[in-house]
């Protein structure tokens, strides 16, 4: 049938199973919004307060559901406002399709009103991008964009469409897409070498990254870990791929990882890396990382092998399929002495915090207790993010939504909105610091406009907490541009945007506020006032080995 380009876009989105789009209209994309208006009963559009919020919402939707997230923006500044969100998705390998519109073909390259080369701008931060200048190419381009976003190592794809393409007509023929991931062949030789290494190991350790979440390998990973009887650590992106409630779990690895994980990885003889990329925040001093171990890396992206850390062996392939093959080959194993040693480290080096006052760790532990570990937790970036990683036990994948690679302040609130739209039966809580919340706090208005019942918890220390922590430890307490002790009242601000709000200053006030927020099932903000000098412990100093992790007590005894 003959359809104009805007109608083709909507039909292609329906083909791909898209039920929600996040965006902000403008002149160049008006035709698309007109077509979307006619399909409002099939595709829900969430009008965010800012295009960056739309890109983070699409990202959060993708992380929480495992489906491709979609965002819309118009040309020029509308498109450039997506850039931070696209880069966030790129760094964390999140499948997002960003659809922007541009000026008409005759006006391209003439510095026309609101013209920008968004494809050129986003080239380094997308898995692929397209410029569509002919309506006959539109449907196939959108289908390719979704295939590229979801298959292999996932990532964001941008499709920029000229305005005349959205108005011109072409023949549209509906296609039934294959929404499952394309299987990447796995080398049997690599599997055999990996199985041999695992069988020979006396002190294996499993390090889990975001690739295990992306490949839906939760069950296979759990079987694998218990089969080889090895302790487990994870990266920020790997949270929940292996349950944080399991006795073999030892906490996060790296700069703010547990001493148990950091010391255990340093002492192991085989580090099995499952879908992780060896970020500098994980490895610390790369020359000293896991120096006693052979390293076996499992990853779908060959470019990650030997990029940051030299490996002894690797298996290229989808984590889920690789683990299935390894589970078939490996016998039941016991490393009782090694596991008991690691359990001893857990008892010797537990995570601790000051219990006499309201603190970030207390707030996160209370959220875990009240929700039973069943809430989706989004975060911004900083101290609160690390506390959310340390003190909430993620027992399933896709329960922590956080900007790991780019470290994007302002990410979490948009992501929480996207997650709630994708998982309406889940409690969704965004944990933010006051500095991060200021970045995109206008998205509270999005929550109230669309009645999206998310809970915004602000861990408010009136400073840029993580930067201040570094200034305290490494910059002689010179607090340059990190004090936020001003007249901004988050409770009044949230109420002005239509949300319910609470202020919490004491430990005993937090739980009742949280329980009421859950019961109300409306947009709620809880402003939690904590001390400006609370810190995240343990910590690895920049440039140090992870074996040199130190706690507050270590610092005091030094």
ABEGO torsion letter per residue (X at the ends): XBBBAAAAAAAAAAAAGBABBBBBBBAAAAAAAAAAAAAAAABBBBBBABAAAAAAAAAAAAAAAGBBBBBBBBBEAAAAAAAAAAAAAAAAGBBBBBBBBBBBAAABGAGBBGBBBAAAAAAAABABBBBBABAAAAAAAAAAAAAAAABEBBEBBBBBBBAAAAABBBBBBBBBBBABBBBBBBBAAAAAAAAAAAAABABBBBBBBAAAAAAGAAAAAAAAAAAAGBBBBBBAAABGABBAABAABAEBBEAABBAAAAAAAAABABBBBBGBAGBAAAAEBAAABGAABBBBBBBABAAABGAABBBABBBBEBAAAAAAAAAAABBBBBBAAAAAAAAAAAAABBBBBBAABBBAAAAAAAAAAAAGGABBBBBBBEAAAAAAAAABBBABBGABBBBAAAGBBGAAAAAAAAAAAABAABBBBBBBBAAAAAAAAAAAAAAAAAGBBBBBBBBBAGBBAAAAAAAAAAAGGBBBGABABBABBAAAAAAAAGBBBBBBABAAAAAAAAAAAAAAGBBBBBBBBBBAABBBOBBBBBGBBAAABBBAAAAAAX
